[in-house]
Amino acid sequence: MSIYLFQSTRRRLAIWYTAITAILLLLFASGVYLYVRSTLIERIDDTLYHVVEVVERSLVIEPIKFQPTQLRVNVAASFPNNSENAEDDRIDLEWFSPNGELLWSTFSERLDIPIQTNHTGETVRIEGMGGWGESAQLLRQVTKRIEIGRQVLGYLRVSHPWFEVTKPSRQLIFDLALGISLMVLAVAASGWFLSGKAMEPVGESYQRLKQFTADASHELRSPIALIQTNVQIALADLDLVAEENHTVQYKQQLKVVERLTQRLGKLVNDLLFLARQDSGISTDLFSSCPLDALLMEVVEEQQFVAREKQINLVLNLVDSPLTEVNPELLENWFTLMGNWEQLVRLFTNLIGNALQYTPAAGVIKVELERIEGINRVTGIRYTNSHLQIKVSDTGIGIPTDALPKLFDRFYRVDPARTHRTGKTATTTTTGSGLGLAIAQAIIEHHQGQIQVASTPGEGTTFTVILPLKPPMSDG
């Protein structure tokens, strides 16, 4: 799993680096495109304005016969013929009378466009004049009203093909897209290389941490195992010796040492488990786990302790609410993807806590149910099917102010916590305070949730929610 962890981290770094660079390149390309497009439009408009000024100065204006005060434009003198006025840069001219009648044009066909005086330039669409298989043509036009004093002599309209903008714009888009694609590929390759370089010191630290964990596990477990073995041998030898006063006392001391080494060994194992979960070193793989069979096994193992304490320990499997279910689905109704050993440890801890803090004649109920969609109790919406496990007891309960700290490591509600068995008050051993922290770590490793509700003097309920198919864990 460590290789997958580093490869996944390296891949995420490369993807983030490439994505951010691609976004910046797209923003830059968009700015370049908008700037070039606006520059092309301004250039065409400036050309149209210049043509309007030149043609306006070349107009031949003369008085009308028998009306000396009225003026008119001599179209024949002002516009000799269409071929001579056709500009090399594809600029077309149109002259209209004051009434809007077309008198002269360089277009081969009459344009069905109303006259609109527009000194800022506008883009119009001409249906049926497109070329190269296009059904329409776009023109950029400037229209100016020619007048002397208050007398309108006519209207001059100058047109320029719009493809002078669209053609270089399309070419620019193609060039930018090609350049960005090549750049993104280059950035992805360099990002993968740089992320690998960045992960090298992390990998070295990971290997050192892994080696330290292995060494610590060996160095701590070996002496504890040796102590425990020697104590057991000594106790076995003492059983063969006549029980004298000093022998009985010596035997009791060895039993105390044995209990302490067992407690120390369990504490070491718990700390190493939590360290592996925190650092992602855990190599535990997920497999198909029938949770109903697992809970039956755990409950069966805990029944001996329950009977010894005169506690009623029961397991309840909630059947499917569906009347018609696929037999294969029904057989795997309570099966999830998880780690068997960790889940056994999880529910052993929860049921063990319930047994520890439940007095004689109490009841501990373990309930397993598959939930779909919305949980009717908590109101939480789930996208996939989940399994809900409740461990309820009629024990001494947990104070409300202690609930927020319940899953903290080494936290114990009260070292002097007691409950009554019959008429005698006996002190309960609270352990190292790591049981619920380990339970929470296992649940988080399975992408689940845990909730606790408790009423002092009445009992406690732990609710565990586990998805049937948790997402792939990086650890």
Secondary structure, 3 states (H helix, E strand, C coil): CHHHHHHHHHHHHHHHHHHHHHHHHHHHHHHHHHHHHHHHHHHHHHHHHHHHHHHHHHCCEEEECCEEEEEEECHHHHCCCHHHHCCCCCCEEEEECCCCCEEEECCCCCCCCCCCCEEEEEEEEEECCCCCCCCEEEEEEEEEEEEECCEEEEEEEEEEECHHHHHHHHHHHHHHHHHHHHHHHHHHHHHHHHHHHHHHHHHHHHHHHHHHHHHHHHHHHHHHHHHHHHHHHHHHHHHCCCCCHHHHHHHHHHHHHHHHHHHHHHHHHHHHHHHHHHHCCCCCCCEEEEHHHHHHHHHHHHHHHHHHCCCEEEEEECCCCCCCCCHHHHHCCCEEEECHHHHHHHHHHHHHHHHHCCCCCCEEEEEEEEECCECCCCCCECCCCEEEEEEEECCCCCCHHHHHHCCCCCCCCCCCCEEEECCEEEECCCCCCCHHHHHHHHHHHCCCEEEEEEECCCEEEEEEEEECCCCCCCC
